[in-house]
Amino acid sequence: SLSRSMSATLAAVDTARGLLLHRARVADGCVAGYAVVAPTEWNFHPDGALARGLAGLVADDEQALVRSANLVVQAFDPCVVCRVEVAHA
């Protein structure tokens, strides 16, 4: 019977945009699993920093609000394409 060698490694790095996680699982010298959690996933989570930042926005008119919201999104991640919609309660 062959003995199977397995290990897992986790790397966490604080980047300019937030925490970046990489997890690799190695079995018998080969990568058997790999996962990444990027800062965008933390920042754009429904309870994340972006949602909190958008909730605090105040503007004089709807156009100003849309511009401010777009700036906040781009500040968190300039690579993310977004569309801002304003809903009135």
C-alpha positions in Angstrom: 0.0 0.0 0.0 1.3 3.5 -0.9 1.4 6.2 1.7 -0.3 9.3 0.4 1.4 12.6 1.4 -0.9 15.6 1.7 -0.4 19.1 3.0 -2.1 22.5 2.9 -0.6 26.0 2.9 -2.2 29.3 3.5 -0.7 32.7 2.6 -2.1 36.0 3.8 -0.8 39.3 2.5 -1.9 42.8 3.3 -2.0 44.6 0.0 -2.9 48.2 -0.9 -6.5 47.2 -1.5 -6.8 44.9 1.5 -6.2 41.3 2.5 -5.2 38.8 -0.2 -5.4 35.1 0.7 -4.1 32.1 -1.2 -4.6 28.5 -0.1 -3.0 25.5 -1.8 -3.5 21.8 -1.1 -0.7 19.5 -2.3 -1.1 15.7 -2.5 1.7 13.4 -3.6 3.7 16.3 -4.9 0.9 17.8 -7.1 -1.4 20.7 -6.5 -4.7 19.1 -5.6 -6.6 22.3 -4.8 -6.1 26.0 -5.0 -8.2 28.9 -3.9 -7.8 32.7 -3.8 -9.8 35.3 -1.8 -9.0 38.7 -3.3 -9.4 42.1 -1.6 -12.4 42.8 -3.9 -14.3 39.9 -2.3 -13.8 41.4 1.2 -14.5 45.0 0.1 -17.5 44.3 -2.0 -19.2 41.9 0.4 -22.7 43.0 1.3 -21.5 43.9 4.8 -18.0 45.0 3.6 -16.3 48.4 3.5 -17.9 49.5 0.2 -21.4 49.0 1.5 -20.6 50.9 4.7 -19.0 53.7 2.7 -21.9 54.0 0.3 -24.4 54.0 3.2 -22.8 57.2 4.5 -22.9 59.2 1.3 -24.7 62.5 1.3 -25.3 64.7 -1.7 -27.3 67.7 -2.8 -28.8 66.0 -5.8 -29.1 62.7 -7.5 -26.3 63.4 -10.1 -23.9 64.3 -7.3 -24.8 61.2 -5.4 -24.2 59.0 -8.5 -20.8 60.7 -9.1 -19.8 60.2 -5.4 -20.9 56.6 -5.4 -18.9 55.9 -8.6 -15.8 57.5 -7.0 -16.2 55.4 -3.9 -16.4 52.2 -5.9 -13.3 53.2 -8.0 -11.4 54.1 -4.9 -11.9 50.5 -3.6 -11.1 48.8 -6.8 -10.4 50.7 -10.1 -10.6 47.4 -12.1 -14.3 46.8 -11.2 -16.9 48.0 -13.7 -20.0 49.3 -11.9 -23.3 50.9 -12.6 -24.9 53.1 -10.0 -28.7 53.2 -9.7 -30.6 55.4 -7.3 -33.8 54.1 -5.9 -36.2 56.3 -4.0 -38.0 54.9 -1.0 
